[in-house]
């Protein structure tokens, strides 16, 4: 079991570089998609995929780097290395596997127009209201696993336990019996134990 996340668009100002954005931001760069699940920042395993960040947005050229040169991330040669360093610094005792795809997500028609007008046609922030529709944007997504999953499973178990089985006639019509339903709830409770800190192998 894993929690899912997404950041769409994965955006920063068109006048800055990825190194500046990652160094400045204090908020997670993705949002959890899994209901009732707050993704932890420490002691996790995660698979991260990023697409659509051009290499020329990585960092400033050497002649223009200025303060960027004082950042450890300036030594990174590509987007993957920089994100690996970012997650290493922000996720204590964690393992992160990163995949980078060059092609951005196309969001032109018939994709729904759900984005801020402060984004340019490439999905980057700019100061003026855009005069043309967004064509594409960068995206980050992930699968995350760790002890934090125990809380989500416990909430799921608590909510499902409130279901009045006798009132759901379709269950019985399809052959599901109360004892089978209760057994499934018990297995869910046992499954949560796999994510507890004090679980012994």
GROMACS elastic network, one bead per residue, 0.5 to 0.9 nm:
[ bonds ]
;  ai    aj funct       b0    kb
    1   144     6  0.88333   500
    1   145     6  0.71624   500
    1   149     6  0.82011   500
    2    34     6  0.87685   500
    2    46     6  0.87517   500
    2   143     6  0.58748   500
    2   144     6  0.53320   500
    2   146     6  0.81399   500
    2   149     6  0.75436   500
    3    32     6  0.72573   500
    3    33     6  0.73450   500
    3    34     6  0.55739   500
    3    35     6  0.88930   500
    3    37     6  0.73093   500
    3    38     6  0.88444   500
    3    39     6  0.73312   500
    3   142     6  0.81092   500
    3   143     6  0.55413   500
    3   144     6  0.50634   500
    3   145     6  0.64149   500
    3   149     6  0.75799   500
    4    31     6  0.85688   500
    4    32     6  0.59834   500
    4    33     6  0.53489   500
    4    34     6  0.57057   500
    4    39     6  0.89033   500
    4   141     6  0.75097   500
    4   142     6  0.57070   500
    4   144     6  0.64047   500
    5    30     6  0.60294   500
    5    31     6  0.52747   500
    5    33     6  0.50116   500
    5    34     6  0.73021   500
    5    39     6  0.86441   500
    5   140     6  0.82242   500
    5   141     6  0.53747   500
    5   142     6  0.50745   500
    5   143     6  0.64643   500
    5   144     6  0.79181   500
    6     9     6  0.88095   500
    6    10     6  0.88042   500
    6    29     6  0.84783   500
    6    30     6  0.50864   500
    6    31     6  0.53804   500
    6    32     6  0.65975   500
    6    33     6  0.68728   500
    6   139     6  0.73919   500
    6   140     6  0.56603   500
    6   142     6  0.64195   500
    7    10     6  0.53438   500
    7    11     6  0.86099   500
    7    29     6  0.63777   500
    7    31     6  0.59272   500
    7    32     6  0.88172   500
    7   138     6  0.86707   500
    7   139     6  0.57716   500
    7   140     6  0.50109   500
    7   141     6  0.61523   500
    8    11     6  0.78004   500
    8    30     6  0.80025   500
    8    31     6  0.89409   500
    8   137     6  0.76711   500
    8   138     6  0.70762   500
    8   139     6  0.50704   500
    8   140     6  0.67906   500
    8   141     6  0.84217   500
    9   105     6  0.89391   500
    9   115     6  0.83234   500
    9   123     6  0.65058   500
    9   124     6  0.82958   500
    9   137     6  0.57408   500
    9   138     6  0.55856   500
    9   139     6  0.52942   500
    9   140     6  0.77847   500
   10    29     6  0.73223   500
   10    30     6  0.79876   500
   10    50     6  0.86239   500
   10    52     6  0.89058   500
   10    53     6  0.87099   500
   10   123     6  0.80280   500
   10   124     6  0.83560   500
   10   137     6  0.72723   500
   10   138     6  0.51175   500
   10   140     6  0.60660   500
   11    14     6  0.86969   500
   11    21     6  0.88817   500
   11   119     6  0.84326   500
   11   123     6  0.64256   500
   11   124     6  0.52759   500
   11   125     6  0.66292   500
   11   137     6  0.77562   500
   11   138     6  0.67769   500
   11   139     6  0.81793   500
   12    15     6  0.85056   500
   12    16     6  0.71795   500
   12    17     6  0.78142   500
   12    18     6  0.74624   500
   12    21     6  0.63425   500
   12   123     6  0.85442   500
   12   124     6  0.56217   500
   12   125     6  0.56624   500
   12   126     6  0.87607   500
   13    16     6  0.54958   500
   13    17     6  0.78539   500
   13    21     6  0.82117   500
   13   119     6  0.87169   500
   13   124     6  0.56322   500
   13   126     6  0.58899   500
   13   127     6  0.86238   500
   14    17     6  0.77633   500
   14    57     6  0.87524   500
   14   119     6  0.89737   500
   14   120     6  0.82903   500
   14   123     6  0.88864   500
   14   124     6  0.53012   500
   14   125     6  0.56587   500
   14   126     6  0.59412   500
   15   125     6  0.85391   500
   15   126     6  0.78593   500
   16    19     6  0.83195   500
   16    20     6  0.64229   500
   16    21     6  0.73159   500
   16    57     6  0.76158   500
   16    59     6  0.84456   500
   16    60     6  0.86322   500
   17    20     6  0.53331   500
   17    21     6  0.64895   500
   17    22     6  0.88667   500
   17    56     6  0.83488   500
   17    58     6  0.56046   500
   17    59     6  0.53051   500
   17    60     6  0.69169   500
   18    21     6  0.50929   500
   18    22     6  0.61491   500
   18    23     6  0.84439   500
   18    53     6  0.84148   500
   18    57     6  0.59517   500
   18    58     6  0.50294   500
   18    59     6  0.64237   500
   18    79     6  0.82919   500
   18    82     6  0.85510   500
   19    22     6  0.53982   500
   19    23     6  0.60783   500
   19    24     6  0.85782   500
   19    57     6  0.84412   500
   19    58     6  0.61963   500
   19    59     6  0.57384   500
   19    60     6  0.86781   500
   19    68     6  0.76664   500
   19    71     6  0.85233   500
   19    73     6  0.67292   500
   19    74     6  0.72888   500
   19    82     6  0.75176   500
   20    23     6  0.51642   500
   20    24     6  0.60390   500
   20    25     6  0.85190   500
   20    58     6  0.89903   500
   20    59     6  0.78536   500
   20    68     6  0.76134   500
   21    24     6  0.52210   500
   21    25     6  0.59272   500
   22    25     6  0.55717   500
   22    26     6  0.84713   500
   22    29     6  0.86572   500
   22    82     6  0.88817   500
   22    83     6  0.84584   500
   22    86     6  0.70334   500
   23    26     6  0.84105   500
   23    71     6  0.83882   500
   23    73     6  0.87030   500
   23    86     6  0.83324   500
   25    28     6  0.79016   500
   25    29     6  0.81612   500
   26    29     6  0.88244   500
   27    30     6  0.86253   500
   28    31     6  0.72243   500
   29   140     6  0.79024   500
   30   140     6  0.68134   500
   30   141     6  0.70012   500
   30   142     6  0.82100   500
   31    39     6  0.87413   500
   31   141     6  0.87156   500
   32    35     6  0.77844   500
   32    37     6  0.69710   500
   32    38     6  0.68457   500
   32    39     6  0.67399   500
   32   142     6  0.89827   500
   33    37     6  0.81054   500
   34    37     6  0.56513   500
   34    38     6  0.83444   500
   34   152     6  0.87763   500
   35    38     6  0.86344   500
   35   152     6  0.79520   500
   36   151     6  0.84429   500
   36   152     6  0.58818   500
   36   155     6  0.72486   500
   36   156     6  0.81891   500
   37   148     6  0.79838   500
   37   149     6  0.72889   500
   37   151     6  0.74566   500
   37   152     6  0.52856   500
   37   153     6  0.88843   500
   38   148     6  0.74389   500
   38   149     6  0.85198   500
   38   151     6  0.87040   500
   38   152     6  0.80435   500
   39    44     6  0.89157   500
   39   144     6  0.72767   500
   39   145     6  0.84321   500
   39   146     6  0.85996   500
   39   148     6  0.66850   500
   39   149     6  0.80583   500
   40    43     6  0.77572   500
   40    44     6  0.71354   500
   40    91     6  0.85143   500
   40   144     6  0.86843   500
   40   145     6  0.89191   500
   40   146     6  0.76878   500
   40   147     6  0.83318   500
   40   148     6  0.60264   500
   40   149     6  0.88927   500
   41    44     6  0.70316   500
   41    90     6  0.69609   500
   41    92     6  0.69684   500
   41    94     6  0.82275   500
   42    90     6  0.80429   500
   42    93     6  0.60063   500
   42    94     6  0.60600   500
   42   146     6  0.85245   500
   43    91     6  0.72443   500
   43    92     6  0.61724   500
   43    95     6  0.79222   500
   43   145     6  0.89295   500
   43   146     6  0.64362   500
   43   147     6  0.76158   500
   44    91     6  0.76559   500
   44    92     6  0.83199   500
   44    93     6  0.73062   500
   44    95     6  0.64551   500
   44    96     6  0.81666   500
   44   144     6  0.67656   500
   44   145     6  0.56269   500
   44   147     6  0.74776   500
   44   148     6  0.83991   500
   45    94     6  0.58138   500
   45    96     6  0.59957   500
   45    97     6  0.83420   500
   45   143     6  0.83531   500
   45   144     6  0.58241   500
   45   145     6  0.51763   500
   45   146     6  0.62805   500
   46    94     6  0.80136   500
   46    95     6  0.64140   500
   46    97     6  0.64006   500
   46    98     6  0.85378   500
   46   142     6  0.67524   500
   46   143     6  0.54630   500
   46   145     6  0.61876   500
   46   146     6  0.86781   500
   47    95     6  0.86867   500
   47    96     6  0.59327   500
   47    98     6  0.60808   500
   47    99     6  0.79254   500
   47   141     6  0.83800   500
   47   142     6  0.53760   500
   47   143     6  0.52002   500
   47   144     6  0.66233   500
   48    96     6  0.71160   500
   48    97     6  0.60999   500
   48    99     6  0.62683   500
   48   100     6  0.85237   500
   48   140     6  0.71396   500
   48   141     6  0.58101   500
   48   143     6  0.66941   500
   48   144     6  0.85172   500
   49    97     6  0.84659   500
   49    98     6  0.57618   500
   49   100     6  0.58492   500
   49   101     6  0.76139   500
   49   139     6  0.81632   500
   49   140     6  0.57129   500
   49   141     6  0.53518   500
   49   142     6  0.61248   500
   50    53     6  0.76909   500
   50    79     6  0.89199   500
   50    80     6  0.86098   500
   50    98     6  0.76249   500
   50    99     6  0.63280   500
   50   101     6  0.62062   500
   50   102     6  0.84475   500
   50   104     6  0.89805   500
   50   138     6  0.73885   500
   50   139     6  0.57708   500
   50   141     6  0.65603   500
   50   142     6  0.87445   500
   51    54     6  0.89497   500
   51    99     6  0.83714   500
   51   100     6  0.56642   500
   51   102     6  0.55554   500
   51   103     6  0.60184   500
   51   104     6  0.53771   500
   51   105     6  0.72978   500
   51   137     6  0.85776   500
   51   138     6  0.55640   500
   51   139     6  0.54756   500
   51   140     6  0.65853   500
   51   141     6  0.89990   500
   52   100     6  0.83103   500
   52   101     6  0.65079   500
   52   102     6  0.50440   500
   52   105     6  0.67764   500
   52   136     6  0.83099   500
   52   137     6  0.64908   500
   52   139     6  0.66825   500
   53    56     6  0.84974   500
   53    57     6  0.69776   500
   53    58     6  0.79536   500
   53    79     6  0.74978   500
   53   100     6  0.86417   500
   53   101     6  0.82626   500
   53   102     6  0.65989   500
   53   103     6  0.80819   500
   53   104     6  0.72044   500
   53   137     6  0.84406   500
   53   138     6  0.58093   500
   53   139     6  0.83767   500
   54    57     6  0.55710   500
   54    58     6  0.72245   500
   54    79     6  0.83418   500
   54   102     6  0.68738   500
   54   103     6  0.86983   500
   54   104     6  0.89055   500
   55    58     6  0.52165   500
   55    59     6  0.82582   500
   55    78     6  0.66038   500
   55    79     6  0.66945   500
   55   102     6  0.86366   500
   56    59     6  0.69983   500
   56    60     6  0.80202   500
   56    61     6  0.89206   500
   57    60     6  0.76444   500
   57    79     6  0.89739   500
   58    74     6  0.89304   500
   58    76     6  0.87964   500
   58    77     6  0.84657   500
   58    78     6  0.68561   500
   58    79     6  0.63215   500
   58    82     6  0.81869   500
   59    62     6  0.87985   500
   59    65     6  0.75513   500
   59    68     6  0.77700   500
   59    73     6  0.89498   500
   59    74     6  0.69266   500
   59    76     6  0.89644   500
   60    63     6  0.79461   500
   60    64     6  0.58623   500
   60    66     6  0.85961   500
   60    68     6  0.76115   500
   60    74     6  0.87866   500
   61    64     6  0.54177   500
   61    65     6  0.57997   500
   62    65     6  0.51075   500
   62    66     6  0.80184   500
   62    69     6  0.80296   500
   63    66     6  0.76974   500
   64    68     6  0.88567   500
   65    68     6  0.51860   500
   65    69     6  0.58810   500
   65    74     6  0.87233   500
   66    69     6  0.60005   500
   66    70     6  0.80260   500
   67    70     6  0.55902   500
   67    71     6  0.74477   500
   68    71     6  0.54327   500
   68    72     6  0.86237   500
   68    73     6  0.82544   500
   68    74     6  0.62920   500
   69    72     6  0.77174   500
   69    73     6  0.84365   500
   69    74     6  0.57435   500
   69    75     6  0.81917   500
   70    73     6  0.86600   500
   70    74     6  0.75281   500
   71    74     6  0.56220   500
   71    75     6  0.81285   500
   72    75     6  0.61291   500
   72    76     6  0.79740   500
   72    85     6  0.86295   500
   73    76     6  0.53934   500
   73    77     6  0.89615   500
   73    81     6  0.83755   500
   73    82     6  0.59433   500
   73    85     6  0.69408   500
   73    86     6  0.81003   500
   74    77     6  0.80153   500
   74    82     6  0.82283   500
   75    82     6  0.85492   500
   76    79     6  0.77490   500
   76    80     6  0.84675   500
   76    81     6  0.54672   500
   76    82     6  0.54459   500
   76    85     6  0.83608   500
   77    80     6  0.83499   500
   77    81     6  0.65343   500
   77    82     6  0.76033   500
   78    81     6  0.55297   500
   78    82     6  0.64303   500
   78    83     6  0.88500   500
   79    82     6  0.51942   500
   79    83     6  0.61873   500
   79    84     6  0.85563   500
   79   100     6  0.73846   500
   80    83     6  0.52752   500
   80    84     6  0.60962   500
   80    85     6  0.86575   500
   80    98     6  0.66298   500
   80    99     6  0.71562   500
   80   100     6  0.62119   500
   81    84     6  0.50675   500
   81    85     6  0.62601   500
   81    86     6  0.86444   500
   81    98     6  0.89842   500
   82    85     6  0.51762   500
   82    86     6  0.62085   500
   82    87     6  0.88211   500
   83    87     6  0.61561   500
   83    88     6  0.83545   500
   83    98     6  0.76854   500
   84    87     6  0.53688   500
   84    88     6  0.60300   500
   84    89     6  0.86105   500
   84    96     6  0.73481   500
   84    97     6  0.79809   500
   84    98     6  0.70066   500
   85    88     6  0.50081   500
   85    89     6  0.61602   500
   85    90     6  0.86269   500
   86    89     6  0.52731   500
   86    90     6  0.62036   500
   86    91     6  0.84535   500
   87    91     6  0.54873   500
   87    92     6  0.85699   500
   87    94     6  0.84886   500
   87    95     6  0.88069   500
   87    96     6  0.71496   500
   88    91     6  0.55964   500
   88    92     6  0.69650   500
   88    93     6  0.83835   500
   88    94     6  0.74649   500
   88    95     6  0.81162   500
   88    96     6  0.78557   500
   89    92     6  0.70888   500
   91    94     6  0.56666   500
   91    95     6  0.82874   500
   91    96     6  0.87647   500
   92    95     6  0.89233   500
  101   104     6  0.77268   500
  103   106     6  0.87181   500
  103   138     6  0.84471   500
  104   122     6  0.87143   500
  104   136     6  0.59840   500
  104   137     6  0.55399   500
  104   138     6  0.52307   500
  104   139     6  0.72061   500
  105   135     6  0.85673   500
  105   136     6  0.53403   500
  105   137     6  0.54282   500
  105   138     6  0.62581   500
  105   139     6  0.68505   500
  106   111     6  0.82375   500
  106   134     6  0.86166   500
  106   135     6  0.58769   500
  106   137     6  0.67057   500
  107   110     6  0.77809   500
  107   111     6  0.51923   500
  107   112     6  0.77306   500
  107   113     6  0.82854   500
  107   134     6  0.65982   500
  107   135     6  0.53460   500
  107   136     6  0.50796   500
  107   137     6  0.72109   500
  108   111     6  0.55405   500
  108   112     6  0.81599   500
  108   113     6  0.84079   500
  108   133     6  0.73834   500
  108   134     6  0.63272   500
  108   136     6  0.68755   500
  109   112     6  0.70713   500
  109   113     6  0.81702   500
  109   135     6  0.84079   500
  110   113     6  0.85569   500
  111   114     6  0.86185   500
  112   115     6  0.86066   500
  113   116     6  0.87886   500
  113   133     6  0.83905   500
  113   134     6  0.84484   500
  115   118     6  0.83911   500
  115   119     6  0.74337   500
  115   123     6  0.86125   500
  115   134     6  0.82054   500
  116   119     6  0.58984   500
  116   129     6  0.88514   500
  117   120     6  0.75469   500
  117   125     6  0.89634   500
  117   128     6  0.83254   500
  117   129     6  0.53368   500
  117   130     6  0.57147   500
  117   131     6  0.87175   500
  117   133     6  0.85724   500
  117   134     6  0.88545   500
  118   123     6  0.88529   500
  118   124     6  0.81882   500
  118   125     6  0.57018   500
  118   126     6  0.57555   500
  118   127     6  0.65957   500
  118   128     6  0.63946   500
  118   129     6  0.52289   500
  118   130     6  0.63496   500
  119   122     6  0.75044   500
  119   123     6  0.50863   500
  119   124     6  0.51199   500
  119   126     6  0.59287   500
  119   127     6  0.85562   500
  119   128     6  0.85659   500
  119   129     6  0.75618   500
  119   130     6  0.65976   500
  119   134     6  0.74112   500
  120   123     6  0.52476   500
  120   124     6  0.54455   500
  120   125     6  0.62797   500
  120   126     6  0.63677   500
  120   128     6  0.86655   500
  120   129     6  0.80610   500
  120   130     6  0.55888   500
  120   131     6  0.82759   500
  120   132     6  0.76756   500
  120   133     6  0.76997   500
  120   134     6  0.62175   500
  120   135     6  0.87077   500
  121   124     6  0.75358   500
  121   130     6  0.74833   500
  121   131     6  0.87638   500
  121   132     6  0.65032   500
  121   133     6  0.58032   500
  121   135     6  0.51784   500
  121   136     6  0.65772   500
  121   137     6  0.79680   500
  122   125     6  0.89932   500
  122   134     6  0.60804   500
  122   135     6  0.60292   500
  122   136     6  0.50300   500
  122   137     6  0.52693   500
  122   138     6  0.80142   500
  123   134     6  0.63537   500
  123   135     6  0.77502   500
  123   136     6  0.61445   500
  123   138     6  0.68890   500
  124   137     6  0.74226   500
  124   138     6  0.84929   500
  125   128     6  0.89420   500
  126   129     6  0.77167   500
  126   130     6  0.81174   500
  127   130     6  0.88017   500
  128   131     6  0.85904   500
  130   133     6  0.71849   500
  130   134     6  0.84297   500
  132   135     6  0.87421   500
  134   137     6  0.77299   500
  144   149     6  0.89910   500
  145   148     6  0.76457   500
  145   149     6  0.67970   500
  146   149     6  0.59351   500
  146   150     6  0.83005   500
  146   195     6  0.68263   500
  147   150     6  0.58309   500
  147   151     6  0.81717   500
  147   194     6  0.83571   500
  147   196     6  0.59433   500
  147   197     6  0.65997   500
  148   151     6  0.58842   500
  148   152     6  0.73025   500
  148   195     6  0.73710   500
  148   196     6  0.84911   500
  149   152     6  0.51893   500
  149   153     6  0.62449   500
  149   154     6  0.85896   500
  149   192     6  0.78245   500
  149   195     6  0.64503   500
  149   196     6  0.88128   500
  150   153     6  0.51690   500
  150   154     6  0.60657   500
  150   155     6  0.86358   500
  150   191     6  0.86882   500
  150   192     6  0.52258   500
  150   193     6  0.73231   500
  150   194     6  0.79515   500
  150   195     6  0.52253   500
  150   196     6  0.63645   500
  151   154     6  0.50834   500
  151   155     6  0.62274   500
  151   156     6  0.86096   500
  151   192     6  0.82333   500
  151   195     6  0.89080   500
  152   155     6  0.51604   500
  152   156     6  0.61799   500
  152   157     6  0.86170   500
  152   192     6  0.88596   500
  153   157     6  0.60654   500
  153   158     6  0.85354   500
  153   188     6  0.74501   500
  153   189     6  0.77276   500
  153   191     6  0.81715   500
  153   192     6  0.59464   500
  154   157     6  0.50597   500
  154   158     6  0.61186   500
  154   159     6  0.86630   500
  154   188     6  0.85173   500
  154   189     6  0.72064   500
  154   192     6  0.68412   500
  155   158     6  0.50502   500
  155   159     6  0.61834   500
  155   160     6  0.85524   500
  156   159     6  0.52760   500
  156   160     6  0.60674   500
  156   161     6  0.84070   500
  156   188     6  0.87847   500
  157   160     6  0.52564   500
  157   161     6  0.59386   500
  157   162     6  0.87987   500
  157   185     6  0.67601   500
  157   186     6  0.89090   500
  157   188     6  0.67295   500
  157   189     6  0.67533   500
  158   161     6  0.52185   500
  158   162     6  0.67575   500
  159   162     6  0.54486   500
  159   163     6  0.74228   500
  160   163     6  0.55761   500
  160   185     6  0.79332   500
  161   164     6  0.81107   500
  161   182     6  0.86811   500
  161   185     6  0.72840   500
  162   165     6  0.89177   500
  163   166     6  0.88315   500
  163   167     6  0.84499   500
  163   168     6  0.85262   500
  164   167     6  0.56035   500
  164   168     6  0.70451   500
  165   168     6  0.54433   500
  165   169     6  0.79159   500
  165   171     6  0.78068   500
  165   172     6  0.88326   500
  165   177     6  0.89897   500
  165   178     6  0.68928   500
  165   181     6  0.82365   500
  166   169     6  0.66660   500
  166   171     6  0.87574   500
  166   172     6  0.84619   500
  166   178     6  0.82331   500
  167   170     6  0.88588   500
  168   171     6  0.58265   500
  168   172     6  0.75283   500
  169   172     6  0.54412   500
  169   173     6  0.62633   500
  169   174     6  0.87652   500
  170   174     6  0.60827   500
  170   175     6  0.86228   500
  170   176     6  0.86801   500
  171   174     6  0.53194   500
  171   175     6  0.65024   500
  171   176     6  0.52483   500
  171   177     6  0.74183   500
  171   178     6  0.89228   500
  172   175     6  0.50275   500
  172   176     6  0.51048   500
  172   177     6  0.60585   500
  172   178     6  0.82834   500
  173   176     6  0.74454   500
  176   179     6  0.84800   500
  176   180     6  0.65724   500
  176   181     6  0.70964   500
  177   180     6  0.53353   500
  177   181     6  0.63990   500
  177   182     6  0.88260   500
  178   181     6  0.50199   500
  178   182     6  0.61788   500
  178   183     6  0.85406   500
  179   182     6  0.51345   500
  179   183     6  0.61189   500
  179   184     6  0.86851   500
  180   183     6  0.50156   500
  180   184     6  0.62852   500
  180   185     6  0.87687   500
  181   184     6  0.51683   500
  181   185     6  0.64579   500
  181   186     6  0.88226   500
  182   185     6  0.50245   500
  182   186     6  0.62632   500
  182   187     6  0.87069   500
  183   186     6  0.50381   500
  183   187     6  0.62604   500
  183   188     6  0.86582   500
  184   187     6  0.51017   500
  184   188     6  0.62562   500
  184   189     6  0.87417   500
  185   188     6  0.50681   500
  185   189     6  0.63402   500
  185   190     6  0.87171   500
  186   189     6  0.50807   500
  186   190     6  0.62402   500
  186   191     6  0.85728   500
  187   191     6  0.59995   500
  187   192     6  0.86938   500
  188   192     6  0.64607   500
  189   192     6  0.53163   500
  189   193     6  0.71066   500
  190   193     6  0.54141   500
  190   194     6  0.75485   500
  191   194     6  0.56658   500
  191   195     6  0.78085   500
  192   195     6  0.56525   500
  192   196     6  0.70269   500
  193   196     6  0.52359   500
  193   197     6  0.87635   500
  193   198     6  0.87869   500
  193   199     6  0.65121   500
  194   197     6  0.86160   500
  194   199     6  0.63962   500
  194   200     6  0.87951   500
  195   198     6  0.86909   500
  195   199     6  0.72376   500
  196   199     6  0.53315   500
  197   200     6  0.87553   500
